[in-house]
Amino acid sequence: MLVITMGVSGCGKTTIGKLLADNLKIPYFDADDFHPKENIEKMKNGIPLTDEDRFPWLQNLANQIEIWENAGGAVLSCSALKEDYRQILKSKVHNVQWVYLSGTYDLIAKRMKNRTNHYMKSKLLQSQFDTLEEPDYGLKIDILAPPTEIVNSILIKLNTYE
């Protein structure tokens, strides 16, 4: 099984993705760990990434997703804000379960202000919401509930979609 938790920065992709992977007993990966140094430096300096910055990163992730599918599955957390990005990510595999973690700007901005040691600055949040193209497929999950409740809801829904 391949699951991609997606949404804007601060929506809980990592927290939910890790819990989901633990429950599914498959590896967890964070797309941020695959960014080249140049992208991370831009984000650290409050500069939004361009599509030109993102495409090599997305292609690399698509290659990794194919490897993970062949190895038995994985959970990946990735913003995947645009439909074009999602098409690249799934281009080399047969079946991806998308989990879109949805929340309001105010809620996510508050969460981002409370986190430490992350290179994505809260001032870039608006650019993420501006870029976001909500998918009309997969699971759309409201992030108001506690993480364990969110994961339980996802697990129930994934079992009915398989």
VMD Tcl script that builds the backbone (N, CA, C; Angstrom):
set m [mol new atoms 486]
animate dup $m
set s [atomselect $m all]
$s set {name element resname resid chain x y z} {
  {N N MET 1 A 0.840 -1.183 0.000}
  {CA C MET 1 A 0.000 0.000 0.000}
  {C C MET 1 A 0.879 1.239 0.000}
  {N N LEU 2 A 0.530 2.185 -0.841}
  {CA C LEU 2 A 1.203 3.482 -0.874}
  {C C LEU 2 A 0.200 4.547 -0.453}
  {N N VAL 3 A 0.545 5.280 0.587}
  {CA C VAL 3 A -0.308 6.356 1.081}
  {C C VAL 3 A 0.504 7.639 1.058}
  {N N ILE 4 A -0.091 8.705 0.538}
  {CA C ILE 4 A 0.559 10.013 0.578}
  {C C ILE 4 A -0.334 10.947 1.372}
  {N N THR 5 A 0.193 11.411 2.526}
  {CA C THR 5 A -0.505 12.445 3.278}
  {C C THR 5 A -0.061 13.771 2.700}
  {N N MET 6 A -1.022 14.612 2.370}
  {CA C MET 6 A -0.707 15.860 1.672}
  {C C MET 6 A -1.465 17.032 2.269}
  {N N GLY 7 A -0.974 18.233 1.959}
  {CA C GLY 7 A -1.599 19.469 2.419}
  {C C GLY 7 A -0.524 20.513 2.660}
  {N N VAL 8 A -0.961 21.674 3.061}
  {CA C VAL 8 A -0.030 22.774 3.289}
  {C C VAL 8 A 0.860 22.488 4.491}
  {N N SER 9 A 1.954 23.197 4.574}
  {CA C SER 9 A 2.865 23.060 5.701}
  {C C SER 9 A 2.114 23.338 7.000}
  {N N GLY 10 A 2.370 22.520 8.002}
  {CA C GLY 10 A 1.751 22.725 9.306}
  {C C GLY 10 A 0.420 22.020 9.492}
  {N N CYS 11 A -0.064 21.284 8.483}
  {CA C CYS 11 A -1.376 20.628 8.603}
  {C C CYS 11 A -1.295 19.309 9.352}
  {N N GLY 12 A -0.097 18.808 9.617}
  {CA C GLY 12 A 0.047 17.558 10.367}
  {C C GLY 12 A 0.475 16.371 9.526}
  {N N LYS 13 A 1.005 16.626 8.337}
  {CA C LYS 13 A 1.396 15.526 7.447}
  {C C LYS 13 A 2.373 14.562 8.117}
  {N N THR 14 A 3.372 15.092 8.787}
  {CA C THR 14 A 4.391 14.248 9.405}
  {C C THR 14 A 3.814 13.463 10.573}
  {N N THR 15 A 3.131 14.130 11.464}
  {CA C THR 15 A 2.541 13.460 12.631}
  {C C THR 15 A 1.596 12.358 12.199}
  {N N ILE 16 A 0.683 12.682 11.298}
  {CA C ILE 16 A -0.309 11.706 10.840}
  {C C ILE 16 A 0.372 10.610 10.018}
  {N N GLY 17 A 1.302 11.002 9.160}
  {CA C GLY 17 A 2.001 10.021 8.332}
  {C C GLY 17 A 2.754 8.987 9.154}
  {N N LYS 18 A 3.462 9.430 10.177}
  {CA C LYS 18 A 4.213 8.503 11.030}
  {C C LYS 18 A 3.277 7.548 11.763}
  {N N LEU 19 A 2.204 8.087 12.322}
  {CA C LEU 19 A 1.237 7.237 13.031}
  {C C LEU 19 A 0.581 6.235 12.081}
  {N N LEU 20 A 0.260 6.692 10.897}
  {CA C LEU 20 A -0.359 5.832 9.898}
  {C C LEU 20 A 0.590 4.703 9.498}
  {N N ALA 21 A 1.846 5.045 9.245}
  {CA C ALA 21 A 2.842 4.032 8.873}
  {C C ALA 21 A 3.013 3.005 9.997}
  {N N ASP 22 A 3.047 3.477 11.237}
  {CA C ASP 22 A 3.167 2.554 12.373}
  {C C ASP 22 A 1.998 1.580 12.402}
  {N N ASN 23 A 0.791 2.113 12.205}
  {CA C ASN 23 A -0.403 1.273 12.228}
  {C C ASN 23 A -0.449 0.301 11.056}
  {N N LEU 24 A 0.021 0.730 9.896}
  {CA C LEU 24 A 0.007 -0.121 8.705}
  {C C LEU 24 A 1.237 -1.029 8.628}
  {N N LYS 25 A 2.201 -0.777 9.527}
  {CA C LYS 25 A 3.447 -1.556 9.579}
  {C C LYS 25 A 4.206 -1.495 8.245}
  {N N ILE 26 A 4.302 -0.268 7.729}
  {CA C ILE 26 A 5.099 0.000 6.535}
  {C C ILE 26 A 5.988 1.213 6.819}
  {N N PRO 27 A 7.055 1.399 6.036}
  {CA C PRO 27 A 7.976 2.509 6.304}
  {C C PRO 27 A 7.323 3.876 6.079}
  {N N TYR 28 A 7.866 4.850 6.775}
  {CA C TYR 28 A 7.437 6.241 6.643}
  {C C TYR 28 A 8.574 7.070 6.048}
  {N N PHE 29 A 8.204 7.989 5.144}
  {CA C PHE 29 A 9.167 8.915 4.564}
  {C C PHE 29 A 8.562 10.310 4.513}
  {N N ASP 30 A 9.414 11.299 4.702}
  {CA C ASP 30 A 9.001 12.697 4.606}
  {C C ASP 30 A 9.634 13.286 3.355}
  {N N ALA 31 A 8.803 13.801 2.463}
  {CA C ALA 31 A 9.297 14.354 1.199}
  {C C ALA 31 A 10.309 15.471 1.433}
  {N N ASP 32 A 10.170 16.191 2.536}
  {CA C ASP 32 A 11.114 17.279 2.833}
  {C C ASP 32 A 12.554 16.774 2.914}
  {N N ASP 33 A 12.720 15.512 3.325}
  {CA C ASP 33 A 14.065 14.944 3.452}
  {C C ASP 33 A 14.729 14.732 2.091}
  {N N PHE 34 A 13.970 14.845 1.016}
  {CA C PHE 34 A 14.492 14.619 -0.328}
  {C C PHE 34 A 14.754 15.928 -1.083}
  {N N HIS 35 A 14.463 17.070 -0.437}
  {CA C HIS 35 A 14.743 18.366 -1.069}
  {C C HIS 35 A 16.239 18.573 -1.227}
  {N N PRO 36 A 16.651 19.129 -2.357}
  {CA C PRO 36 A 18.064 19.512 -2.468}
  {C C PRO 36 A 18.364 20.689 -1.544}
  {N N LYS 37 A 19.637 20.850 -1.210}
  {CA C LYS 37 A 20.068 21.918 -0.301}
  {C C LYS 37 A 19.563 23.297 -0.731}
  {N N GLU 38 A 19.582 23.548 -2.045}
  {CA C GLU 38 A 19.176 24.866 -2.557}
  {C C GLU 38 A 17.727 25.180 -2.183}
  {N N ASN 39 A 16.848 24.180 -2.279}
  {CA C ASN 39 A 15.440 24.386 -1.924}
  {C C ASN 39 A 15.290 24.693 -0.433}
  {N N ILE 40 A 16.006 23.950 0.383}
  {CA C ILE 40 A 15.919 24.156 1.837}
  {C C ILE 40 A 16.417 25.545 2.195}
  {N N GLU 41 A 17.508 25.980 1.578}
  {CA C GLU 41 A 18.033 27.314 1.855}
  {C C GLU 41 A 17.020 28.393 1.468}
  {N N LYS 42 A 16.375 28.233 0.320}
  {CA C LYS 42 A 15.347 29.197 -0.082}
  {C C LYS 42 A 14.247 29.287 0.972}
  {N N MET 43 A 13.737 28.118 1.397}
  {CA C MET 43 A 12.644 28.107 2.370}
  {C C MET 43 A 13.090 28.675 3.714}
  {N N LYS 44 A 14.323 28.363 4.130}
  {CA C LYS 44 A 14.850 28.914 5.384}
  {C C LYS 44 A 14.882 30.437 5.336}
  {N N ASN 45 A 15.135 30.970 4.138}
  {CA C ASN 45 A 15.223 32.417 3.959}
  {C C ASN 45 A 13.891 33.057 3.581}
  {N N GLY 46 A 12.799 32.278 3.701}
  {CA C GLY 46 A 11.472 32.828 3.458}
  {C C GLY 46 A 11.138 33.038 1.990}
  {N N ILE 47 A 11.859 32.344 1.098}
  {CA C ILE 47 A 11.625 32.488 -0.341}
  {C C ILE 47 A 10.799 31.294 -0.816}
  {N N PRO 48 A 9.603 31.532 -1.356}
  {CA C PRO 48 A 8.789 30.411 -1.843}
  {C C PRO 48 A 9.474 29.697 -3.015}
  {N N LEU 49 A 9.301 28.387 -3.079}
  {CA C LEU 49 A 9.857 27.621 -4.185}
  {C C LEU 49 A 9.051 27.846 -5.452}
  {N N THR 50 A 9.722 27.774 -6.579}
  {CA C THR 50 A 9.064 27.854 -7.884}
  {C C THR 50 A 8.855 26.430 -8.402}
  {N N ASP 51 A 8.047 26.306 -9.449}
  {CA C ASP 51 A 7.877 24.996 -10.069}
  {C C ASP 51 A 9.212 24.475 -10.585}
  {N N GLU 52 A 10.051 25.362 -11.078}
  {CA C GLU 52 A 11.381 24.965 -11.555}
  {C C GLU 52 A 12.194 24.340 -10.415}
  {N N ASP 53 A 12.040 24.880 -9.202}
  {CA C ASP 53 A 12.716 24.314 -8.034}
  {C C ASP 53 A 12.152 22.934 -7.693}
  {N N ARG 54 A 10.852 22.794 -7.858}
  {CA C ARG 54 A 10.167 21.592 -7.392}
  {C C ARG 54 A 10.272 20.393 -8.330}
  {N N PHE 55 A 10.312 20.611 -9.648}
  {CA C PHE 55 A 10.198 19.482 -10.568}
  {C C PHE 55 A 11.280 18.416 -10.408}
  {N N PRO 56 A 12.558 18.747 -10.257}
  {CA C PRO 56 A 13.555 17.676 -10.036}
  {C C PRO 56 A 13.291 16.905 -8.735}
  {N N TRP 57 A 12.867 17.618 -7.719}
  {CA C TRP 57 A 12.528 17.012 -6.434}
  {C C TRP 57 A 11.351 16.049 -6.599}
  {N N LEU 58 A 10.312 16.461 -7.324}
  {CA C LEU 58 A 9.146 15.614 -7.546}
  {C C LEU 58 A 9.500 14.377 -8.370}
  {N N GLN 59 A 10.352 14.549 -9.370}
  {CA C GLN 59 A 10.781 13.401 -10.182}
  {C C GLN 59 A 11.553 12.389 -9.323}
  {N N ASN 60 A 12.419 12.897 -8.470}
  {CA C ASN 60 A 13.154 12.028 -7.557}
  {C C ASN 60 A 12.186 11.275 -6.643}
  {N N LEU 61 A 11.185 11.979 -6.133}
  {CA C LEU 61 A 10.190 11.325 -5.272}
  {C C LEU 61 A 9.412 10.262 -6.034}
  {N N ALA 62 A 9.059 10.527 -7.291}
  {CA C ALA 62 A 8.342 9.535 -8.105}
  {C C ALA 62 A 9.187 8.266 -8.240}
  {N N ASN 63 A 10.488 8.424 -8.431}
  {CA C ASN 63 A 11.373 7.264 -8.506}
  {C C ASN 63 A 11.390 6.501 -7.183}
  {N N GLN 64 A 11.433 7.232 -6.083}
  {CA C GLN 64 A 11.418 6.596 -4.763}
  {C C GLN 64 A 10.102 5.867 -4.518}
  {N N ILE 65 A 8.990 6.481 -4.902}
  {CA C ILE 65 A 7.670 5.872 -4.705}
  {C C ILE 65 A 7.591 4.541 -5.456}
  {N N GLU 66 A 8.169 4.500 -6.653}
  {CA C GLU 66 A 8.191 3.247 -7.417}
  {C C GLU 66 A 8.983 2.182 -6.653}
  {N N ILE 67 A 10.115 2.559 -6.090}
  {CA C ILE 67 A 10.921 1.626 -5.290}
  {C C ILE 67 A 10.122 1.139 -4.093}
  {N N TRP 68 A 9.442 2.059 -3.408}
  {CA C TRP 68 A 8.664 1.680 -2.222}
  {C C TRP 68 A 7.513 0.753 -2.582}
  {N N GLU 69 A 6.874 1.006 -3.729}
  {CA C GLU 69 A 5.784 0.117 -4.156}
  {C C GLU 69 A 6.320 -1.295 -4.358}
  {N N ASN 70 A 7.460 -1.400 -5.013}
  {CA C ASN 70 A 8.058 -2.711 -5.269}
  {C C ASN 70 A 8.530 -3.393 -3.989}
  {N N ALA 71 A 8.787 -2.608 -2.952}
  {CA C ALA 71 A 9.251 -3.155 -1.669}
  {C C ALA 71 A 8.100 -3.460 -0.713}
  {N N GLY 72 A 6.866 -3.211 -1.121}
  {CA C GLY 72 A 5.723 -3.553 -0.264}
  {C C GLY 72 A 4.944 -2.378 0.284}
  {N N GLY 73 A 5.330 -1.155 -0.067}
  {CA C GLY 73 A 4.532 0.003 0.329}
  {C C GLY 73 A 5.247 0.940 1.271}
  {N N ALA 74 A 4.615 2.074 1.482}
  {CA C ALA 74 A 5.161 3.108 2.363}
  {C C ALA 74 A 4.107 4.197 2.547}
  {N N VAL 75 A 4.355 5.033 3.534}
  {CA C VAL 75 A 3.598 6.269 3.716}
  {C C VAL 75 A 4.571 7.406 3.460}
  {N N LEU 76 A 4.160 8.344 2.619}
  {CA C LEU 76 A 4.957 9.528 2.314}
  {C C LEU 76 A 4.159 10.759 2.692}
  {N N SER 77 A 4.801 11.678 3.391}
  {CA C SER 77 A 4.201 12.986 3.642}
  {C C SER 77 A 4.795 13.964 2.651}
  {N N CYS 78 A 3.934 14.614 1.886}
  {CA C CYS 78 A 4.385 15.545 0.859}
  {C C CYS 78 A 3.301 16.591 0.646}
  {N N SER 79 A 3.693 17.841 0.527}
  {CA C SER 79 A 2.695 18.893 0.340}
  {C C SER 79 A 1.832 18.628 -0.882}
  {N N ALA 80 A 2.427 18.260 -2.026}
  {CA C ALA 80 A 1.682 17.909 -3.247}
  {C C ALA 80 A 0.547 18.890 -3.513}
  {N N LEU 81 A 0.863 20.180 -3.486}
  {CA C LEU 81 A -0.159 21.218 -3.514}
  {C C LEU 81 A -0.910 21.339 -4.837}
  {N N LYS 82 A -0.237 21.049 -5.945}
  {CA C LYS 82 A -0.874 21.193 -7.256}
  {C C LYS 82 A -1.159 19.837 -7.876}
  {N N GLU 83 A -2.189 19.804 -8.713}
  {CA C GLU 83 A -2.526 18.566 -9.400}
  {C C GLU 83 A -1.352 18.079 -10.250}
  {N N ASP 84 A -0.648 18.989 -10.912}
  {CA C ASP 84 A 0.521 18.597 -11.708}
  {C C ASP 84 A 1.543 17.865 -10.851}
  {N N TYR 85 A 1.748 18.318 -9.621}
  {CA C TYR 85 A 2.702 17.677 -8.724}
  {C C TYR 85 A 2.246 16.253 -8.392}
  {N N ARG 86 A 0.938 16.113 -8.107}
  {CA C ARG 86 A 0.410 14.798 -7.757}
  {C C ARG 86 A 0.511 13.828 -8.943}
  {N N GLN 87 A 0.318 14.346 -10.149}
  {CA C GLN 87 A 0.448 13.493 -11.335}
  {C C GLN 87 A 1.876 12.980 -11.482}
  {N N ILE 88 A 2.856 13.833 -11.205}
  {CA C ILE 88 A 4.254 13.391 -11.263}
  {C C ILE 88 A 4.514 12.332 -10.195}
  {N N LEU 89 A 4.045 12.590 -8.982}
  {CA C LEU 89 A 4.301 11.666 -7.878}
  {C C LEU 89 A 3.755 10.268 -8.163}
  {N N LYS 90 A 2.602 10.187 -8.792}
  {CA C LYS 90 A 1.987 8.871 -9.018}
  {C C LYS 90 A 2.297 8.291 -10.398}
  {N N SER 91 A 3.155 8.945 -11.152}
  {CA C SER 91 A 3.384 8.583 -12.546}
  {C C SER 91 A 4.007 7.206 -12.763}
  {N N LYS 92 A 4.662 6.645 -11.767}
  {CA C LYS 92 A 5.384 5.383 -11.967}
  {C C LYS 92 A 4.810 4.220 -11.164}
  {N N VAL 93 A 3.649 4.445 -10.541}
  {CA C VAL 93 A 3.065 3.404 -9.693}
  {C C VAL 93 A 1.617 3.132 -10.088}
  {N N HIS 94 A 1.093 2.050 -9.554}
  {CA C HIS 94 A -0.252 1.618 -9.922}
  {C C HIS 94 A -1.349 2.197 -9.041}
  {N N ASN 95 A -1.073 2.313 -7.748}
  {CA C ASN 95 A -2.153 2.705 -6.855}
  {C C ASN 95 A -1.620 3.529 -5.680}
  {N N VAL 96 A -2.078 4.757 -5.583}
  {CA C VAL 96 A -1.726 5.632 -4.472}
  {C C VAL 96 A -3.010 6.011 -3.747}
  {N N GLN 97 A -2.981 5.897 -2.431}
  {CA C GLN 97 A -4.092 6.370 -1.606}
  {C C GLN 97 A -3.717 7.776 -1.125}
  {N N TRP 98 A -4.474 8.770 -1.566}
  {CA C TRP 98 A -4.206 10.154 -1.184}
  {C C TRP 98 A -5.004 10.506 0.059}
  {N N VAL 99 A -4.351 11.158 1.014}
  {CA C VAL 99 A -4.999 11.638 2.230}
  {C C VAL 99 A -4.700 13.130 2.337}
  {N N TYR 100 A -5.710 13.933 2.028}
  {CA C TYR 100 A -5.567 15.390 2.080}
  {C C TYR 100 A -5.976 15.875 3.458}
  {N N LEU 101 A -5.022 16.436 4.190}
  {CA C LEU 101 A -5.265 16.959 5.541}
  {C C LEU 101 A -5.644 18.428 5.422}
  {N N SER 102 A -6.887 18.707 5.724}
  {CA C SER 102 A -7.471 20.025 5.474}
  {C C SER 102 A -7.733 20.780 6.773}
  {N N GLY 103 A -7.330 22.040 6.777}
  {CA C GLY 103 A -7.584 22.897 7.928}
  {C C GLY 103 A -7.614 24.351 7.501}
  {N N THR 104 A -8.091 25.206 8.374}
  {CA C THR 104 A -8.180 26.629 8.055}
  {C C THR 104 A -6.804 27.290 8.172}
  {N N TYR 105 A -6.663 28.409 7.515}
  {CA C TYR 105 A -5.421 29.179 7.579}
  {C C TYR 105 A -5.102 29.534 9.035}
  {N N ASP 106 A -6.089 30.030 9.767}
  {CA C ASP 106 A -5.851 30.469 11.146}
  {C C ASP 106 A -5.360 29.334 12.039}
  {N N LEU 107 A -5.995 28.171 11.930}
  {CA C LEU 107 A -5.596 27.025 12.742}
  {C C LEU 107 A -4.161 26.608 12.421}
  {N N ILE 108 A -3.850 26.509 11.138}
  {CA C ILE 108 A -2.520 26.051 10.743}
  {C C ILE 108 A -1.454 27.092 11.077}
  {N N ALA 109 A -1.769 28.367 10.897}
  {CA C ALA 109 A -0.811 29.427 11.246}
  {C C ALA 109 A -0.478 29.367 12.743}
  {N N LYS 110 A -1.482 29.127 13.560}
  {CA C LYS 110 A -1.266 29.020 15.008}
  {C C LYS 110 A -0.352 27.834 15.325}
  {N N ARG 111 A -0.595 26.711 14.664}
  {CA C ARG 111 A 0.244 25.529 14.885}
  {C C ARG 111 A 1.690 25.801 14.460}
  {N N MET 112 A 1.847 26.472 13.336}
  {CA C MET 112 A 3.201 26.735 12.830}
  {C C MET 112 A 3.983 27.651 13.762}
  {N N LYS 113 A 3.304 28.592 14.372}
  {CA C LYS 113 A 3.997 29.508 15.293}
  {C C LYS 113 A 4.497 28.776 16.530}
  {N N ASN 114 A 3.847 27.657 16.867}
  {CA C ASN 114 A 4.210 26.904 18.060}
  {C C ASN 114 A 5.279 25.852 17.821}
  {N N ARG 115 A 5.629 25.583 16.572}
  {CA C ARG 115 A 6.632 24.538 16.341}
  {C C ARG 115 A 8.024 25.153 16.220}
  {N N THR 116 A 8.999 24.349 16.582}
  {CA C THR 116 A 10.385 24.813 16.553}
  {C C THR 116 A 11.207 23.917 15.644}
  {N N ASN 117 A 12.378 24.392 15.275}
  {CA C ASN 117 A 13.342 23.613 14.490}
  {C C ASN 117 A 12.795 23.136 13.149}
  {N N HIS 118 A 12.007 23.940 12.492}
  {CA C HIS 118 A 11.532 23.603 11.155}
  {C C HIS 118 A 11.888 24.756 10.231}
  {N N TYR 119 A 12.404 24.408 9.049}
  {CA C TYR 119 A 12.870 25.461 8.143}
  {C C TYR 119 A 11.747 26.197 7.441}
  {N N MET 120 A 10.555 25.619 7.389}
  {CA C MET 120 A 9.438 26.290 6.723}
  {C C MET 120 A 8.879 27.352 7.658}
  {N N LYS 121 A 8.990 28.579 7.249}
  {CA C LYS 121 A 8.558 29.696 8.084}
  {C C LYS 121 A 7.060 29.952 7.898}
  {N N SER 122 A 6.414 30.386 8.971}
  {CA C SER 122 A 4.962 30.605 8.914}
  {C C SER 122 A 4.586 31.697 7.924}
  {N N LYS 123 A 5.515 32.603 7.615}
  {CA C LYS 123 A 5.173 33.664 6.657}
  {C C LYS 123 A 5.002 33.113 5.237}
  {N N LEU 124 A 5.458 31.878 4.987}
  {CA C LEU 124 A 5.253 31.254 3.677}
  {C C LEU 124 A 3.913 30.521 3.578}
  {N N LEU 125 A 3.179 30.458 4.680}
  {CA C LEU 125 A 1.923 29.710 4.685}
  {C C LEU 125 A 0.925 30.241 3.663}
  {N N GLN 126 A 0.808 31.555 3.557}
  {CA C GLN 126 A -0.164 32.110 2.605}
  {C C GLN 126 A 0.165 31.681 1.180}
  {N N SER 127 A 1.453 31.626 0.847}
  {CA C SER 127 A 1.824 31.196 -0.513}
  {C C SER 127 A 1.424 29.740 -0.741}
  {N N GLN 128 A 1.450 28.930 0.310}
  {CA C GLN 128 A 1.022 27.537 0.172}
  {C C GLN 128 A -0.489 27.459 -0.071}
  {N N PHE 129 A -1.253 28.229 0.686}
  {CA C PHE 129 A -2.710 28.246 0.472}
  {C C PHE 129 A -3.037 28.795 -0.920}
  {N N ASP 130 A -2.279 29.784 -1.376}
  {CA C ASP 130 A -2.504 30.346 -2.714}
  {C C ASP 130 A -2.225 29.322 -3.803}
  {N N THR 131 A -1.257 28.456 -3.583}
  {CA C THR 131 A -0.854 27.439 -4.557}
  {C C THR 131 A -1.756 26.210 -4.524}
  {N N LEU 132 A -2.344 25.921 -3.375}
  {CA C LEU 132 A -3.100 24.688 -3.166}
  {C C LEU 132 A -4.244 24.522 -4.167}
  {N N GLU 133 A -4.232 23.372 -4.839}
  {CA C GLU 133 A -5.348 22.923 -5.666}
  {C C GLU 133 A -5.903 21.686 -4.971}
  {N N GLU 134 A -7.033 21.858 -4.268}
  {CA C GLU 134 A -7.583 20.738 -3.503}
  {C C GLU 134 A -7.961 19.602 -4.444}
  {N N PRO 135 A -7.547 18.372 -4.093}
  {CA C PRO 135 A -7.922 17.232 -4.936}
  {C C PRO 135 A -9.409 16.906 -4.770}
  {N N ASP 136 A -10.002 16.393 -5.838}
  {CA C ASP 136 A -11.403 15.961 -5.749}
  {C C ASP 136 A -11.476 14.437 -5.688}
  {N N TYR 137 A -10.402 13.810 -5.218}
  {CA C TYR 137 A -10.307 12.361 -5.064}
  {C C TYR 137 A -9.561 12.076 -3.774}
  {N N GLY 138 A -9.529 10.819 -3.392}
  {CA C GLY 138 A -8.848 10.434 -2.164}
  {C C GLY 138 A -9.670 10.806 -0.946}
  {N N LEU 139 A -9.025 10.796 0.194}
  {CA C LEU 139 A -9.684 11.137 1.450}
  {C C LEU 139 A -9.412 12.591 1.797}
  {N N LYS 140 A -10.453 13.321 2.160}
  {CA C LYS 140 A -10.283 14.678 2.673}
  {C C LYS 140 A -10.590 14.607 4.164}
  {N N ILE 141 A -9.580 14.903 4.970}
  {CA C ILE 141 A -9.672 14.737 6.415}
  {C C ILE 141 A -9.510 16.082 7.103}
  {N N ASP 142 A -10.479 16.454 7.919}
  {CA C ASP 142 A -10.398 17.678 8.714}
  {C C ASP 142 A -9.416 17.441 9.853}
  {N N ILE 143 A -8.536 18.404 10.094}
  {CA C ILE 143 A -7.456 18.218 11.073}
  {C C ILE 143 A -7.805 18.704 12.483}
  {N N LEU 144 A -9.058 18.993 12.761}
  {CA C LEU 144 A -9.433 19.470 14.093}
  {C C LEU 144 A -9.309 18.411 15.183}
  {N N ALA 145 A -9.550 17.156 14.843}
  {CA C ALA 145 A -9.507 16.085 15.842}
  {C C ALA 145 A -8.066 15.799 16.263}
  {N N PRO 146 A -7.889 15.137 17.407}
  {CA C PRO 146 A -6.546 14.728 17.823}
  {C C PRO 146 A -5.959 13.724 16.813}
  {N N PRO 147 A -4.624 13.669 16.703}
  {CA C PRO 147 A -3.981 12.799 15.714}
  {C C PRO 147 A -4.444 11.340 15.730}
  {N N THR 148 A -4.595 10.745 16.921}
  {CA C THR 148 A -5.007 9.334 16.965}
  {C C THR 148 A -6.404 9.138 16.376}
  {N N GLU 149 A -7.300 10.088 16.605}
  {CA C GLU 149 A -8.642 10.000 16.016}
  {C C GLU 149 A -8.581 10.153 14.500}
  {N N ILE 150 A -7.736 11.064 14.039}
  {CA C ILE 150 A -7.575 11.265 12.593}
  {C C ILE 150 A -7.065 9.986 11.954}
  {N N VAL 151 A -6.047 9.378 12.549}
  {CA C VAL 151 A -5.470 8.149 11.993}
  {C C VAL 151 A -6.499 7.025 12.002}
  {N N ASN 152 A -7.240 6.867 13.087}
  {CA C ASN 152 A -8.275 5.827 13.138}
  {C C ASN 152 A -9.304 6.027 12.040}
  {N N SER 153 A -9.693 7.258 11.799}
  {CA C SER 153 A -10.646 7.569 10.734}
  {C C SER 153 A -10.066 7.198 9.365}
  {N N ILE 154 A -8.813 7.525 9.147}
  {CA C ILE 154 A -8.146 7.203 7.874}
  {C C ILE 154 A -8.084 5.685 7.685}
  {N N LEU 155 A -7.690 4.968 8.732}
  {CA C LEU 155 A -7.574 3.511 8.638}
  {C C LEU 155 A -8.917 2.869 8.287}
  {N N ILE 156 A -9.974 3.342 8.911}
  {CA C ILE 156 A -11.319 2.820 8.601}
  {C C ILE 156 A -11.654 3.085 7.140}
  {N N LYS 157 A -11.394 4.295 6.679}
  {CA C LYS 157 A -11.724 4.639 5.299}
  {C C LYS 157 A -10.838 3.922 4.290}
  {N N LEU 158 A -9.563 3.740 4.603}
  {CA C LEU 158 A -8.676 3.009 3.693}
  {C C LEU 158 A -9.118 1.573 3.526}
  {N N ASN 159 A -9.593 0.951 4.606}
  {CA C ASN 159 A -10.063 -0.437 4.522}
  {C C ASN 159 A -11.283 -0.567 3.618}
  {N N THR 160 A -12.111 0.463 3.555}
  {CA C THR 160 A -13.282 0.391 2.685}
  {C C THR 160 A -12.946 0.740 1.249}
  {N N TYR 161 A -11.811 1.421 1.015}
  {CA C TYR 161 A -11.450 1.824 -0.353}
  {C C TYR 161 A -10.585 0.793 -1.054}
  {N N GLU 162 A -9.987 -0.135 -0.299}
  {CA C GLU 162 A -9.081 -1.105 -0.939}
  {C C GLU 162 A -9.843 -2.129 -1.735}
}
mol reanalyze $m
mol bondsrecalc $m
mol representation Tube
mol addrep $m
